[in-house]
Structures are given as structure tokens and as C-alpha cells.
Amino acid sequence: MSNAVPVSSRSTSFRADIQGLRAIAIILVVALHMNLTGVSAGYIGVDIFLVVSGYVITLSIQKRPAHRVIRNLVEFWRSRFIRIFPAAALVISVTVVAAFLFSGKAFNPDLLIDARWATFYATNIRLIQSGSNYFIAGLDQSLLTHYWSLAIEQQFYLFYPLVIFLLTWLGSEKQRVLILRIFLTVVILASSYWSITQTVLDPVASYFSPLTRFWELAFGGLLATFATRNSRFLPFLGLIILAGSMFVLNSQSAYPGYLAWLPVVGTGILLYFPLKRLGIAPLRYLGDISYSLYLWHFVWLVLPTQIENPITEPSLAWVFLMGALVCSVLTYHLFEKPIHKSISLKTDTYAATTLAAVCLLGAFLVITLVENLYLRTIL
């Protein structure tokens, strides 16, 4: 779900249409969580995010100098961290505090456990262990459920850059590209096959497992090893496939399995055959704030339904969405961008490590504080 772009983010290599794809993805996810009619397949927004992430990250790390494995890894993970973790830690902290203040007697202490798992990007593992199901109507979902997709991305990027940087160290440029394509193809085939088999055997685990989702990131990465092509008509085929997915899929579909190929292929076509119209200003800006909006929207939409006197009036969901949008815009401009643009954080490992420690410690202090306050209320 991350909003990371190549190192030369706003240079000539920047593709506004990719921000448009991110905008489509966040619209679908938010619409799903608002329970809007006809958008029960809005979960394909996550698939779009994963394919785009694999594509953009692969483009970025392929640009790094060869024969610098350790340094490249340090720079990659430092860059990845300052783009992702601070905003995620902020929303985790605010979510825990808001839930405690507004839920009253309905406060679910399991959220404190969820928050700790989310802080370490392991929400998907937590959901598998607890047997959570995204689509059971009336289920009291964790306010941090949506962090599962962030966890899958980070788990993938723990080992993926190491593979690429080792390839840049071992062979010539032509060999590197060929070996990378072979590696990504193997990941796609193996992970996709596992996804298809596990979706039948264990639907909950297959939905949240990194092993059943890595192929989507790898698919985007494979596309990044090829140059884009221009076409007047093929980009619209990608849009048609994405739109068709919304009609073919629903909350009862066996997913991801083989059905996930629909949004993945549709997204892949739009990455390989860019549609410039997706780069129009409104979509581009929504794509810019999509990471913040992804983080904020869930607590705004779900918390009102979990308080002591639940707010379930559908029309009020639009009011809560406006609240999420305001928080997203403020977070993007006052929090994300200043951190992303910080030269010291980009170049100084000590500064980035200090920020990591502050975010981690801050999140855990907030969680512990709320836990202590909750224990006092029940004693």
C-alpha cells in the first residue's frame, strides 16, 4: 500500500498514470469498507496496490549501482522505512487512543495485541492465527485489520532486494536481467499455484498469507524488467478487465486463488501500456495521498460501529470519510512529505535509525499507556 516511487521520484521517470492506478485502488478499498452497493469486490484494490508496488520498487532498485550489495541493502531499507513506518506508527497510536476514548465499555483489549503485531508488520500472521475472516457480516473487526497488506509488502521486501543486489554483483547486465526474469517467473508460478491450492483448503490463511500473495508483487517486478509500450487501445483492455472483475467477483468468491489473476493482469496491462489519462490532476493527487488514506480510512469508518452506542446510519459514513480525507491530507503534507524530503534521513543511517527508534518506542509507549488505563477501568 505504500506510496513509494523511484529514487528520482519527480524526475522525468515519474509516471503520473501510476498515481492514477493507486487512486483507483484506494477508491475501491474505501468503497468496500463503506459497504457501498455493487462494490463487494473492492478488495481487488489491494491486488492493484501490490502489483504497482512490485513494479515501482523493482524499477527503483535496478537503478542502484552494481557491486554494492551491503550498501544498496542499507540504502534500500532506509529509504523504505522512512517512507512507510512513521505514518503507519502514527496511525496505530492514534487508533489505539481513539478506540479507548470513544468505545467506552465496548473497548476490545485485543486491539492492543493487534497494535503490537501491526507495529512489527505482522498483522497478516496475527489474522491467520486468530482465524479472522474479512467478509463475515457483523464480525467485530480489528481496527488495524487493513495493516495485513502492508505486512505482506514488508515481508516480501525483506528478501527481494537482496536477490536483486546479489544478481548485480554476480553477473553482467544482460545476465542479471535474464536471471531476474527467471527468478520472478519461478516466484509467480510457485506462489500462484500455492494460492490456488490453499484458497480451497484454507480460505482465511490463503487470503492473508505472504506465500499466496508474493506472486502479485513478483508479477509487477517482472513487468518492470521490460520497457513500456505505447498503444491506443490496449490500456482500455486493462480498464475493462478491472471493471469486469467488479462484476465477476464478490464477497463469496474463492479468493485470491486463480481469480486474482483478473485484477493482476488488468493492472499489468495498464503498467505495460501506460494510459496518460490516468495521470490527470485529481487522480494524481488522490494517488499521492493514497497511502495516508489507506491508513486512516479504516478507523474512521469502522470505529463508529464499535462504540458503546454504535453509529450505523449509512449516510454518516460519508461524513466519516471526509474526516479520513482531512487526516490523510494533513498527514501527507505535514508528516509524510517533510520526512520523505529530509536529506539527512535519506543519507544518514544514524538519523534514520534514530527515527526508527522514536517511532517504535513512541508506538509502544502509547499502546502500554492505553493498556494500563484500560486495566485500571476494569479493576
C-alpha positions in Angstrom: 0.0 0.0 0.0 3.0 2.1 0.1 3.3 5.2 -1.9 7.0 4.8 -2.7 8.2 6.0 -6.0 11.6 5.6 -7.7 14.6 7.5 -6.2 14.2 10.1 -8.9 10.6 10.4 -7.8 9.7 13.7 -9.5 12.1 13.5 -12.4 11.3 12.6 -16.0 11.0 9.0 -15.0 8.0 9.8 -12.8 4.7 8.3 -14.2 1.6 10.2 -13.2 -0.5 7.4 -14.6 0.8 5.1 -11.8 -0.6 7.6 -9.2 -3.9 7.3 -11.1 -3.7 3.5 -10.6 -3.1 4.0 -6.9 -6.1 6.3 -6.9 -8.3 3.6 -8.4 -7.0 1.1 -5.9 -7.8 3.3 -2.8 -11.2 4.2 -4.2 -12.1 0.5 -4.5 -10.8 -0.3 -1.0 -12.6 2.6 0.7 -15.8 1.8 -1.2 -15.6 -1.8 0.0 -15.2 -0.7 3.6 -18.1 1.8 3.3 -20.3 -1.2 2.2 -21.4 0.6 -0.9 -23.7 -1.4 -3.2 -22.1 -3.1 -6.1 -18.5 -2.8 -4.7 -18.3 -6.0 -2.8 -15.2 -6.9 -4.9 -13.4 -3.7 -3.9 -10.8 -5.8 -2.3 -9.1 -6.0 -5.7 -7.8 -2.6 -4.8 -5.2 -4.4 -2.7 -4.1 -6.5 -5.7 -3.6 -3.3 -7.7 -1.5 -1.9 -4.9 0.7 -5.0 -4.7 1.3 -5.2 -8.5 2.1 -1.5 -8.7 4.4 -1.7 -5.6 6.4 -4.6 -7.1 6.7 -2.7 -10.4 7.8 0.6 -8.9 10.2 -0.9 -6.4 11.9 -3.1 -9.0 12.4 -0.1 -11.3 13.9 1.8 -8.4 16.3 -0.8 -7.1 17.5 -1.8 -10.6 18.9 1.7 -10.9 21.3 1.3 -8.0 25.0 0.8 -8.8 26.3 -2.7 -9.2 28.7 -4.5 -6.9 27.4 -2.7 -3.7 25.3 -5.4 -2.1 25.5 -4.3 1.5 25.4 -0.6 0.8 22.5 -1.0 -1.6 20.6 -3.0 1.0 21.2 -0.4 3.7 20.0 2.4 1.4 17.0 0.5 0.2 15.7 -0.4 3.7 16.5 3.0 5.0 14.5 4.6 2.1 11.7 2.1 2.5 11.5 2.7 6.3 11.3 6.5 6.2 8.5 6.3 3.5 6.4 3.7 5.3 6.9 3.4 9.0 6.5 6.8 10.5 2.9 7.4 9.1 2.0 3.8 10.0 3.2 4.2 13.6 1.3 7.5 13.9 -2.0 5.9 12.8 -1.5 2.9 15.0 -1.0 5.2 18.0 -4.0 7.4 17.2 -6.2 4.4 16.5 -5.5 2.8 19.9 -6.1 6.1 21.7 -9.3 6.9 19.8 -10.7 3.4 20.3 -10.1 3.7 24.1 -11.6 7.1 24.4 -14.7 6.6 22.2 -15.5 2.9 22.6 -16.4 3.1 26.3 -17.4 -0.3 27.7 -17.3 -1.7 24.2 -13.5 -1.3 24.0 -11.9 -4.5 22.8 -8.5 -5.1 24.6 -7.5 -7.4 21.7 -6.8 -4.2 19.8 -3.7 -3.7 22.0 -2.3 -7.0 20.9 -3.2 -6.2 17.3 -1.4 -2.9 17.6 1.9 -4.6 18.7 1.7 -7.0 15.7 0.9 -4.2 13.3 4.0 -2.2 14.6 6.2 -5.1 13.5 4.4 -5.6 10.2 3.0 -9.0 11.1 -0.8 -8.3 11.1 -1.4 -10.9 8.5 0.2 -13.6 10.7 -1.9 -12.4 13.6 -5.1 -12.6 11.5 -4.2 -16.1 10.3 -3.6 -17.3 13.9 -6.8 -15.8 15.1 -8.8 -17.2 12.2 -10.2 -13.8 11.2 -12.3 -13.5 8.2 -12.6 -10.2 6.3 -16.0 -10.9 4.9 -18.2 -12.3 7.7 -21.1 -9.8 8.1 -21.4 -8.4 11.6 -17.9 -9.5 12.6 -16.3 -7.1 15.1 -13.1 -6.5 13.0 -9.9 -5.2 14.5 -9.4 -1.5 13.7 -6.0 -2.5 12.3 -7.1 -5.3 10.1 -6.1 -3.4 7.0 -2.5 -3.4 8.0 -2.3 -7.0 6.7 -1.4 -5.9 3.2 1.4 -3.6 4.5 2.8 -6.6 6.3 2.9 -8.7 3.2 4.7 -6.0 1.3 7.3 -5.6 4.0 7.8 -9.4 4.3 8.4 -9.6 0.6 10.9 -6.7 0.7 12.9 -8.4 3.4 14.5 -10.8 0.9 13.6 -9.5 -2.6 16.2 -6.6 -2.8 18.9 -9.0 -1.5 18.2 -11.2 -4.5 18.4 -8.4 -7.0 21.5 -6.9 -5.5 23.3 -10.2 -5.5 22.4 -10.6 -9.1 24.0 -7.2 -9.9 27.1 -8.5 -8.1 27.3 -11.9 -9.8 26.8 -11.2 -13.5 26.8 -8.9 -16.5 23.8 -6.6 -17.1 22.3 -8.9 -19.7 22.7 -11.9 -17.4 21.3 -10.1 -14.5 18.1 -9.2 -16.3 17.7 -12.8 -17.6 18.3 -14.3 -14.2 16.0 -11.8 -12.6 13.2 -12.7 -15.0 13.7 -16.4 -14.4 13.6 -15.9 -10.7 10.5 -13.8 -10.8 8.8 -16.2 -13.1 9.5 -19.1 -10.7 8.1 -17.0 -7.8 5.0 -16.2 -9.8 4.4 -19.8 -10.7 5.1 -21.2 -7.3 3.2 -18.6 -5.3 0.3 -18.5 -7.7 0.0 -22.3 -7.6 0.1 -22.3 -3.7 -2.6 -19.5 -3.8 -4.9 -21.6 -5.9 -4.5 -24.8 -3.8 -4.6 -23.1 -0.4 -7.7 -21.0 -1.3 -9.6 -24.2 -1.4 -8.0 -25.8 1.6 -7.8 -22.8 4.0 -9.6 -19.7 2.7 -8.6 -17.5 5.7 -4.9 -18.3 5.6 -4.7 -18.1 1.9 -6.2 -14.6 1.9 -3.6 -13.2 4.4 -0.6 -15.4 3.7 2.5 -13.9 2.2 3.1 -17.1 0.3 -0.2 -16.8 -1.6 0.4 -13.1 -2.4 4.1 -12.8 -3.2 3.4 -13.6 -6.8 1.4 -10.4 -7.3 4.4 -8.3 -6.2 6.7 -10.5 -8.4 4.3 -10.0 -11.4 4.8 -6.3 -11.1 8.5 -6.8 -10.7 8.7 -8.9 -13.8 6.9 -6.2 -15.9 9.5 -3.7 -14.7 12.2 -5.6 -16.5 10.6 -4.8 -19.8 10.3 -1.4 -21.5 6.8 0.1 -21.7 5.0 0.2 -25.0 2.5 2.6 -26.5 -0.9 1.5 -27.6 -4.1 3.4 -28.3 -6.4 0.5 -27.4 -4.7 -2.0 -25.1 -4.7 0.3 -22.0 -8.5 0.3 -22.2 -8.4 -3.5 -22.2 -6.8 -3.3 -18.8 -9.5 -1.0 -17.6 -12.2 -3.3 -19.0 -10.6 -6.3 -17.1 -10.5 -4.3 -13.9 -14.1 -3.2 -14.3 -15.1 -6.7 -15.3 -13.5 -8.0 -12.1 -16.0 -6.0 -10.1 -18.9 -7.8 -11.8 -17.3 -11.3 -11.7 -16.1 -11.2 -8.1 -17.9 -10.7 -4.8 -17.5 -11.3 -1.1 -18.3 -15.0 -1.6 -15.7 -15.6 -4.3 -12.9 -18.1 -3.6 -10.1 -15.5 -3.4 -7.3 -15.0 -4.1 -6.8 -18.3 -6.0 -6.9 -18.2 -9.7 -9.5 -15.4 -9.7 -6.8 -12.9 -8.5 -5.3 -13.1 -12.0 -8.1 -10.9 -13.2 -7.1 -7.7 -11.4 -3.4 -8.6 -11.6 -3.5 -8.9 -15.4 -5.6 -5.8 -15.7 -3.2 -3.8 -13.7 -0.2 -5.3 -15.6 -1.6 -4.2 -18.9 -2.0 -0.6 -17.6 1.6 -0.6 -16.4 3.0 -2.1 -19.6 0.8 0.1 -21.8 0.5 3.4 -19.9 -2.7 5.3 -20.1 -1.8 9.0 -19.7 -5.4 9.9 -18.9 -4.9 8.2 -15.5 -2.4 11.0 -14.7 -5.0 13.8 -14.5 -4.6 16.1 -11.6 -7.4 14.8 -9.3 -6.4 11.2 -9.7 -2.8 12.0 -9.4 -3.3 13.8 -6.1 -5.5 11.1 -4.7 -2.7 8.7 -5.7 -0.3 10.9 -3.8 -2.3 10.7 -0.6 -3.4 7.1 -1.1 -1.0 5.6 1.5 -2.2 8.0 4.2 -5.8 7.5 3.2 -5.4 3.7 3.3 -4.0 4.0 6.8 -6.7 6.4 8.1 -9.9 5.3 6.4 -10.5 2.1 8.4 -10.6 3.6 11.9 -12.9 6.4 10.7 -15.3 4.0 9.0 -15.2 1.1 11.5 -14.8 2.6 14.9 -18.2 4.4 14.9 -19.8 0.9 14.5 -17.9 -0.5 17.5 -18.6 2.1 20.2 -20.9 1.5 23.1 -23.9 3.0 21.1 -22.9 2.1 17.6 -23.5 4.6 14.7 -24.8 2.6 11.8 -26.6 5.2 9.7 -25.2 4.7 6.2 -25.3 8.3 5.2 -22.9 9.2 8.1 -20.2 7.1 6.5 -19.7 9.9 4.1 -19.1 12.3 7.0 -16.6 9.9 8.5 -14.9 9.6 5.0 -14.4 13.3 5.0 -12.7 13.1 8.4 -10.4 10.4 7.0 -9.6 12.6 3.9 -8.8 15.6 6.1 -6.4 13.4 8.3 -4.9 12.0 5.1 -4.2 15.4 3.5 -2.7 16.7 6.8 -0.6 13.6 7.3 0.7 13.7 3.7 1.7 17.4 3.7 2.7 17.9 7.3 4.2 14.4 8.1 4.9 12.3 5.1 6.4 14.8 2.7 8.8 16.5 5.2 10.1 13.1 6.2 10.5 12.0 2.6 12.3 15.2 1.6 14.7 15.2 4.5 18.2 14.9 3.1 19.7 13.8 6.4 17.2 10.9 6.7 18.0 9.8 3.1 21.7 9.9 3.6 22.4 9.4 7.3 21.8 5.9 8.6 22.2 7.2 12.2 19.4 9.7 11.7 17.1 7.1 10.0 17.9 4.6 12.9 17.0 7.3 15.4 13.7 8.0 13.7 13.0 4.2 13.7 13.7 4.0 17.4 11.5 7.0 18.1 8.6 5.7 16.1 8.9 2.2 17.6 9.3 3.4 21.1 6.5 6.0 20.7 4.0 3.5 19.4 4.8 1.0 22.2 4.6 3.7 24.9 1.1 4.7 23.6 0.0 1.1 23.5 1.3 0.5 27.0 -0.3 3.6 28.4 -3.7 2.7 27.0 -3.3 -0.8 28.3 -2.6 0.5 31.8 -5.5 2.9 31.6 -7.8 0.0 30.5 -6.6 -2.2 33.3 -7.5 0.5 35.8 -11.0 0.7 34.5 -11.7 -3.0 34.9 -10.1 -3.4 38.4 
